[in-house]
Amino acid sequence: MENNFQNEILHSLAEGVFSVDKEFRIKFFNEAAERITGFNRDEVLGELCKNVFKSKFCDNRCPIVRVLESGKTIYDFDTKIQCKNHNKSIRLNAVLLKNDSPKTVGGVITFREIEQQQNVEKYLIKNTHFYGIVGFSREMADIFDLILEISSCNASILITGETGTGKELIADAIQATSLRKDRPYVKVNCAVLPPNLLASELFGHVKGAFTDALKDRTGRFELANNGTIFLDEIGEMPPQMQMQLLRVIQDGTFEKVGESVTRKVDVRIMAATNVNIEKAIQEGKFREDLFFRLNVIPIHLPPLRDRKEDVLFLANHFLKKFSMIYEKEISEFSDEALNALSNYSWPGNIRELENAIEYAFIRSKVGIPIDVCKLPQTIKSNRICPEKVKEINRQKLQASDLVKMLEKHKWNRSNAAKELEMNRSTLWRYLKAFGIEE
């Protein structure tokens, strides 16, 4: 039962997926792999993958062999494969397949047509409202106006807002409209780099500066010279590094790790954080003088719950996006699904909304509007759906479940009984036992 469910999930993916055993014989081939390659799974199961795809990497740099040798997953490897009628350019990922031991039993490859990926990217660029950003609320319109107003200046910018609100997209839009749009644009996530490596990442180091410094390294500020640097999650930056950053902002100078030579750069700085900076300053976690230097032009992105009019526009945008990615035509939501999306608080903001639409899209059938029951449980809330009915019938029926079902059907007992898969007299006995009245 569990394997059937897992296979159903794999067959619903837009990416081609196939697995091989340790002899490189194909053991699984999903529907997307059939569609992309033109091969039916019955034609390829049990065959050596190199005899099927006849790629130039098969005898030399096979991804599965490389993964087996290194133990490391391969990401975004571009190549060509032989399909049924012609060659196709693909981008693939390869990972080891292990059993419960955990013992390596083979490998898994996922792949996507590069041309399809490029078409999706072109659609997103063409069909978004403002430089890749979808937003129709008054709050977003004000931000778009501000971005255009500051396009001719090089002042520092601090973008604040909760996780998932799209701060990086705002930075990208600022860069696209700025005087430096054709110059280097370098991004750094300050939260993912260990404190001891952040200085080297930002300012570079010289050979021998520390144990693993085997050669000179150019830092991100130097790479961004005459252009722009975007420092994401700057609220996570260690205090010592904040002082070095302040120096760069004030006089445009820095020193590489392990070197005493002062270097000069001309870099516009944009920063973003989901941290409450005022609170961090009070707690001594963020320098007040650095805050004032960064906050020349403040931009605050409101959470999605405060701009509900954007929710349905975004939902439909993501619906079109996933229709292209998964090559599955679903063009609308049911009224109940739209109500659920509108009434949810979206603590994860746009990122959560996008994930929710993708989840519902994968579960829905071609040509049928996305129903509320296909949405994640947190969003559909107390709505009783077919899978919930089965769960109720497997367990003891609760009074609260019964009331929700009756309310769903406006207290029509026949319809409620039908969905609960029981006859009307059984429902009546439950009502009497629980003392439930309309």
Order of alpha helices (4+ residues) and beta strands (2+ residues): alpha-beta-beta-alpha-alpha-alpha-alpha-beta-beta-beta-alpha-alpha-beta-alpha-beta-alpha-beta-beta-alpha-beta-alpha-beta-beta-beta-alpha-alpha-beta-alpha-alpha-alpha-alpha-alpha-alpha-alpha-alpha
